[in-house]
Amino acid sequence: MSTAPATLTRAAALRLLLDRLGEGNTTHHCLATEACMRALAERLGQDVELWGLAGLVHDCDLDVCADDPERHALVGAQVLREAGAPPAVVQAVLGHNDKAERVSLLDRALWVVDPTTGMITAAALIRPSRSTSDLSVKSIKKRMKDKRFAAAVSREQIRACEAQIGITLDEHLAVCLGAMDAARDQLGLGGGSLS
Ligand SMILES: [Fe+2]
């Protein structure tokens, strides 16, 4: 007889992530997304733990789907269901890669935050400090205007913050930058040599 898995805890989610992705850039990206989602949940009066969990696990299948956008998020959703992730997290993960309609505020926030962390990371790593510690919202916005800089990062998705989650671009970037800077050492953004 099979029993339902226990609800996925943050510790179990991190273990799952590290088992699948190791400690490289993708895990840093997932941790950055977690930090931003938690901060936005706080700002928007939402469930901080739930939103953080969605951010943490959203790319958990990139070990097998990095070159397979058609399966990315579908595989992750299955992995997460089996691990006991809350349905709202599974739904947001599917939605972030257009595998389900984005209905809830959580679904929409994850879609906006995903490229935002990429832009902030790229903007930090090009600085002499290689850190978020002296990065400003103004500087991130300047980078966003340069189409050649981090060209794969969707500006459209980041700028959709106002329509999707109801906060201005300035505030969205400030909240996400603050969250990532507070966790910069875990995200590989604390400065120093290349890792
Ligand atoms: Fe992502």
Residues whose N, C-alpha, C, O or C-beta is under 5 A from the ligand:
A	BS01	LIG	D59 D114
